[in-house]
């Protein structure tokens, strides 16, 4: 018997506060036209001081649980992808576990920045395929605003806060669910995107430092390579893909990936315009948005892909 993991349900949560490009014009030396032209971002959500990452993650997880029709005791474990935890420890995942009144089981965080959700999804898939878990809550949650230098116009205009979640469930249908996941990192490129602080160095979280042109160049190349790997591994062609659901960092990168696949943009889920870059939360946020809007339907083939600091990158092919 071959076990696979299918997405039982999705969920998401965005803080109420919306920061528009026009408002950013009053904070830092930038313009709405400049931001939209270079990134495609029009607005982003910003969490309040009393809304930590766990608050976002808990609400997204609750949303996914409500949509699933399951009970808290049906969930065997929790994995949260985040680079902005509330504390050095304990993990955000244990806070989600407690808030949802889930039974004791594995609960831990995964840190791969913008690729974090793909990494967490791959770990959860492996746990289910091994037979050790029946259902795993996988969450991507970030309060990226807590890492921003609001005087740095090259970074503060890019990021937003939010969370998305899925419940993975054991299945015996081989052609359904997660068909393959692909994970990579190249630590020699770590200086392209990083924070200038940390627990064991400065004792602070630090601020995001990004060499945008180099990140962009690597993103276009690495995304094209990993997409080709996914297609070859699964013996599918680009026209077989119903939806491309990419990490929502920059509309130009998203468009470039779609062009290399020969996909029209009407087969690409885009939320970067209203969410900004929410790092590990961006893919599950985009997925839930597409599910709830009726775009993504059961049985469709989804290609998820992301690149983040590390550099890390990854992709997943999923029969929804």
C-alpha positions in Angstrom: 0.0 0.0 0.0 1.4 3.4 -1.0 0.5 6.3 1.2 0.1 9.9 -0.2 -0.9 13.1 1.5 -3.7 15.3 0.1 -4.8 18.8 1.0 -8.0 18.4 3.0 -8.6 22.1 3.5 -7.0 25.6 3.4 -7.2 28.7 5.5 -5.7 32.1 5.9 -5.6 35.3 8.0 -4.6 38.9 7.3 -4.4 41.6 9.9 -6.9 44.4 9.5 -4.5 47.3 9.0 -3.8 48.0 5.3 -0.8 50.1 4.3 -1.1 51.5 0.8 1.7 52.8 -1.4 0.2 56.3 -1.1 0.6 56.1 2.7 4.2 54.9 2.3 4.9 58.1 0.3 4.4 60.0 3.5 6.8 57.7 5.4 9.8 57.2 3.1 11.1 58.7 -0.1 9.2 56.6 -2.7 6.2 56.8 -5.0 3.2 54.6 -5.7 4.3 54.5 -9.4 7.8 53.4 -8.5 6.7 50.6 -6.3 4.0 49.3 -8.7 6.3 49.5 -11.7 9.1 47.5 -10.1 7.2 45.1 -7.9 3.5 45.0 -8.7 2.7 45.7 -5.1 -0.2 48.2 -4.4 -0.8 47.5 -0.7 0.1 45.2 2.2 -1.3 44.2 5.6 0.6 45.2 8.8 0.0 43.5 12.1 -0.5 45.6 15.3 2.0 45.6 18.1 -0.2 43.1 20.1 -0.6 40.8 17.1 2.5 38.5 17.0 3.2 35.8 14.5 1.4 33.3 16.6 -1.8 35.4 16.5 -1.7 35.3 12.7 -0.8 31.6 12.6 -3.5 30.6 15.1 -6.3 32.4 13.2 -5.2 30.9 9.8 -5.1 27.4 11.4 -8.5 27.9 12.9 -9.8 28.9 9.5 -8.3 25.7 7.9 -9.7 23.5 10.7 -13.2 25.0 10.4 -13.1 24.4 6.6 -12.0 20.8 7.0 -15.0 19.6 9.1 -12.5 17.9 11.4 -12.2 18.1 15.1 -9.1 19.3 17.0 -8.4 15.7 18.2 -8.2 14.6 14.5 -4.9 16.6 14.0 -1.7 14.6 14.8 0.9 17.4 14.5 1.7 21.0 13.6 4.5 22.5 11.5 4.8 26.2 11.2 7.1 27.8 8.7 8.2 31.2 9.9 11.3 33.4 10.2 9.6 35.8 12.6 8.7 33.8 15.7 7.3 35.4 18.8 10.2 34.3 20.9 13.5 32.5 20.5 11.6 29.6 22.1 9.1 28.0 22.4 8.0 27.6 18.8 5.0 29.2 17.2 3.8 25.7 16.4 3.3 24.8 20.1 1.2 28.0 20.5 -1.0 26.9 17.6 -1.3 23.5 19.1 -2.4 24.9 22.5 -4.8 27.5 21.0 -6.6 25.0 18.9 -6.7 22.5 21.8 -4.9 19.8 19.7 -3.8 16.6 21.3 -0.1 16.1 22.2 2.0 15.3 19.2 4.9 16.8 17.3 4.8 20.6 17.0 7.8 22.6 15.6 8.9 25.5 13.4 10.7 25.4 10.1 12.9 28.3 9.0 13.7 28.6 5.3 12.4 32.2 5.0 10.3 32.6 1.8 10.7 28.9 0.9 9.6 27.9 4.4 6.1 26.7 3.5 7.4 24.4 0.7 10.0 23.0 3.2 7.3 22.5 5.9 5.0 20.9 3.3 7.7 18.4 2.3 8.4 17.5 5.9 4.7 16.9 6.7 4.3 14.9 3.5 7.2 12.7 4.5 5.7 12.1 8.0 2.4 11.0 6.4 4.0 8.8 3.8 6.0 7.1 6.6 2.8 6.1 8.3 3.6 8.0 11.5 0.9 10.7 11.0 -2.6 10.7 9.6 -3.2 14.5 9.5 -0.8 17.4 9.9 -1.5 21.1 10.1 1.0 23.1 8.0 1.1 26.8 8.5 3.1 29.6 6.9 3.0 32.7 9.1 5.1 35.9 9.2 5.2 39.3 10.8 7.8 40.7 8.4 7.0 44.3 9.4 8.9 43.5 12.6 12.1 43.1 10.6 11.8 46.3 8.5 13.9 49.4 8.7 11.2 51.9 7.8 13.8 54.4 6.5 15.1 51.9 3.9 13.0 52.3 0.8 14.6 49.4 -0.9 13.0 46.9 1.6 10.2 48.5 3.6 7.9 48.8 0.6 8.1 45.1 -0.2 6.9 43.2 2.8 3.7 42.5 4.6 2.2 40.3 7.3 -0.2 37.4 7.2 -0.6 33.6 7.5 -1.9 30.7 5.5 -2.5 27.1 6.5 -3.4 23.7 5.0 -4.4 20.4 6.6 -2.6 17.5 5.0 -4.4 14.1 5.2 -3.3 10.5 4.6 -4.7 9.0 1.4 -4.2 5.7 -0.6 -4.9 7.3 -3.9 -1.5 7.4 -5.7 -2.4 10.0 -8.3 -3.7 12.5 -5.8 -2.2 15.0 -3.3 1.5 15.9 -3.2 3.1 14.2 -6.2 6.6 15.5 -5.5 8.6 18.1 -3.5 12.0 19.5 -4.4 14.1 21.4 -1.9 17.4 23.2 -2.3 19.7 25.7 -0.6 23.0 27.4 -1.5 24.6 28.9 1.6 27.3 30.6 -0.4 24.7 33.1 -1.5 23.6 33.9 2.0 24.8 37.5 1.8 22.3 38.4 -0.9 19.4 38.5 1.5 19.7 38.4 5.3 19.0 40.3 8.6 21.8 42.2 10.3 21.0 40.8 13.7 20.3 37.6 15.6 20.0 36.0 19.0 23.6 34.8 19.2 25.2 37.8 17.6 23.5 41.2 18.2 20.8 39.9 20.6 18.2 41.6 18.4 16.2 40.4 15.4 17.9 42.9 13.1 16.6 44.4 9.9 16.3 43.0 6.4 19.3 43.7 4.1 18.7 42.8 0.4 20.8 43.0 -2.7 17.8 43.2 -5.0 19.3 42.9 -8.4 21.3 39.8 -7.5 18.3 38.2 -5.8 16.2 38.9 -8.8 18.8 37.4 -11.2 19.2 34.2 -9.1 15.4 33.9 -8.7 14.7 33.9 -12.4 17.4 31.3 -13.1 16.7 29.0 -10.1 12.9 29.1 -10.5 13.3 28.1 -14.2 15.6 25.2 -13.3 13.5 23.8 -10.5 10.3 24.0 -12.5 12.0 22.0 -15.3 13.0 19.5 -12.7 9.5 19.1 -11.4 8.0 18.7 -14.9 10.7 16.1 -15.8 10.3 14.2 -12.5 6.6 13.8 -13.0 6.6 13.5 -16.8 4.2 16.4 -17.3 4.3 19.3 -19.7 3.6 23.0 -18.9 0.2 22.7 -20.5 -0.8 20.1 -18.0 -0.4 22.6 -15.2 -3.7 24.1 -14.3 -2.4 26.7 -11.9 1.1 28.1 -11.1 1.0 29.4 -7.4 4.4 31.1 -6.9 5.9 32.9 -4.0 4.5 36.4 -4.1 7.7 38.5 -4.0 7.7 40.5 -7.2 5.4 40.5 -10.2 8.3 40.6 -12.6 9.7 37.4 -11.2 6.3 35.8 -11.4 5.7 36.9 -14.9 9.2 35.7 -16.0 8.6 32.2 -14.5 5.2 32.0 -16.3 6.8 33.1 -19.6 9.5 30.4 -19.3 6.7 27.9 -18.8 4.8 29.2 -21.7 1.8 29.9 -19.4 -0.5 32.8 -19.8 -1.0 34.9 -16.7 -4.6 33.9 -16.4 -3.3 30.5 -15.2 -1.1 32.1 -12.5 -2.4 33.0 -9.0 -1.3 36.5 -8.2 -1.9 38.2 -4.8 1.4 40.2 -4.5 -0.5 43.3 -5.4 -2.7 43.2 -2.3 -0.4 41.3 0.2 3.1 42.3 -0.7 5.8 39.7 0.2 4.7 37.8 3.2 7.6 35.4 3.0 6.6 31.8 4.2 3.0 32.9 4.3 2.7 34.0 0.7 2.0 30.6 -1.0 -0.6 29.3 1.5 -2.2 32.8 1.5 -2.4 32.7 -2.3 -3.6 29.1 -2.4 -6.4 29.8 0.1 -7.4 33.0 -1.8 -7.6 30.9 -5.1 -9.6 28.1 -3.4 -12.1 30.5 -1.8 -12.5 32.5 -5.0 -13.4 29.4 -6.9 -10.3 29.5 -9.2 -8.6 26.3 -7.8 -10.9 23.3 -8.1 -10.6 19.7 -6.9 -8.6 17.5 -9.3 -6.6 20.4 -10.8 -2.8 20.2 -11.0 -0.9 22.9 -9.0 2.7 23.9 -9.2 4.0 25.8 -6.1 7.5 27.3 -6.2 9.5 29.8 -4.0 12.9 31.3 -3.4 14.1 33.0 -0.2 17.1 34.0 1.9 19.8 31.4 2.4 19.4 31.2 -0.5 16.8 28.5 -0.3 14.4 27.5 -3.0 11.8 24.8 -3.5 8.8 23.5 -5.5 5.9 21.1 -5.1 3.5 19.5 -7.6 0.1 18.8 -6.2 -3.1 17.3 -7.5 -5.6 19.2 -5.5 
